[in-house]
Amino acid sequence: MKIQLLNKIAAIGLAELDDSYTVGEDIADADGIMVRSAVMHEMEFAPSLKAIARAGAGVNNIPIERCSEGGIVVFNTPGANANG
């Protein structure tokens, strides 16, 4: 599975992903995206995109309606920074 990073994600979190994941900033045709604060409203999504994970609370930087129409699951991690 290919995961594109749009912002710096803590190494401790990325360590949870095993060798079956290819993770990086320059990933083409990603299956998933991990984002913190990058604004994604004008971003083109690959047809392969299945999910967007927001590292933090809220999803205002993600085009939720467009994702819903395209069958892309969006989720966030409220409280993760406080727990860290």
C-alpha positions as CSV (number, residue, x, y, z in Angstrom):
1,M,0.0,0.0,0.0
2,K,1.3,3.5,-0.9
3,I,0.9,6.3,1.6
4,Q,1.7,9.9,0.6
5,L,2.7,12.3,3.4
6,L,1.7,16.0,2.9
7,N,3.3,17.2,6.2
8,K,5.9,15.9,8.6
9,I,4.4,13.0,10.6
10,A,6.1,11.8,13.8
11,A,8.5,8.9,13.3
12,I,6.9,7.1,16.2
13,G,3.6,7.1,14.3
14,L,5.1,6.0,11.0
15,A,6.9,3.2,12.8
16,E,3.5,1.5,13.3
17,L,3.4,0.9,9.5
18,D,5.1,-2.4,8.5
19,D,7.1,-3.2,5.4
20,S,4.0,-3.7,3.3
21,Y,3.6,0.2,3.2
22,T,5.6,2.5,0.9
23,V,5.5,5.9,2.7
24,G,6.9,9.3,1.5
25,E,6.2,12.7,0.2
26,D,6.8,11.9,-3.4
27,I,4.4,9.0,-3.8
28,A,2.4,8.8,-7.0
29,D,-0.9,7.1,-7.3
30,A,-1.2,6.8,-3.5
31,D,-3.8,4.6,-1.8
32,G,-3.8,6.8,1.2
33,I,-2.7,10.3,2.4
34,M,-1.6,11.4,5.8
35,V,-1.9,15.1,6.4
36,R,-1.7,17.6,9.3
37,S,-2.2,21.2,8.2
38,A,-1.8,21.1,4.4
39,V,-4.8,22.6,2.5
40,M,-6.1,20.0,0.1
41,H,-9.1,21.7,-1.5
42,E,-7.3,22.3,-4.8
43,M,-5.4,19.1,-4.8
44,E,-6.0,16.5,-7.6
45,F,-6.6,13.0,-6.2
46,A,-5.3,9.8,-7.8
47,P,-8.0,7.3,-8.8
48,S,-6.3,4.9,-6.5
49,L,-6.9,7.0,-3.4
50,K,-9.0,5.2,-0.8
51,A,-8.5,7.2,2.5
52,I,-7.2,10.4,4.0
53,A,-6.0,10.5,7.6
54,R,-5.8,13.8,9.3
55,A,-3.2,13.8,12.1
56,G,-5.1,16.1,14.5
57,A,-8.6,17.4,15.2
58,G,-10.8,18.8,12.5
59,V,-11.0,18.2,8.8
60,N,-11.4,21.8,7.5
61,N,-8.4,21.5,5.3
62,I,-9.8,18.5,3.4
63,P,-12.6,18.7,0.7
64,I,-15.0,16.4,2.5
65,E,-17.8,16.7,0.0
66,R,-15.6,15.9,-2.9
67,C,-14.1,12.9,-1.0
68,S,-17.6,11.6,-0.2
69,E,-18.6,11.8,-3.8
70,G,-15.4,9.9,-4.8
71,G,-15.8,7.2,-2.1
72,I,-12.7,8.4,-0.2
73,V,-12.9,7.8,3.5
74,V,-11.7,10.7,5.7
75,F,-10.9,10.4,9.3
76,N,-9.1,12.4,12.0
77,T,-7.3,11.8,15.3
78,P,-8.7,14.3,17.8
79,G,-6.7,14.4,21.0
80,A,-3.6,12.7,19.4
81,N,-1.4,15.7,20.0
82,A,-2.6,16.1,23.6
83,N,-1.9,12.4,24.2
84,G,1.5,12.6,22.6
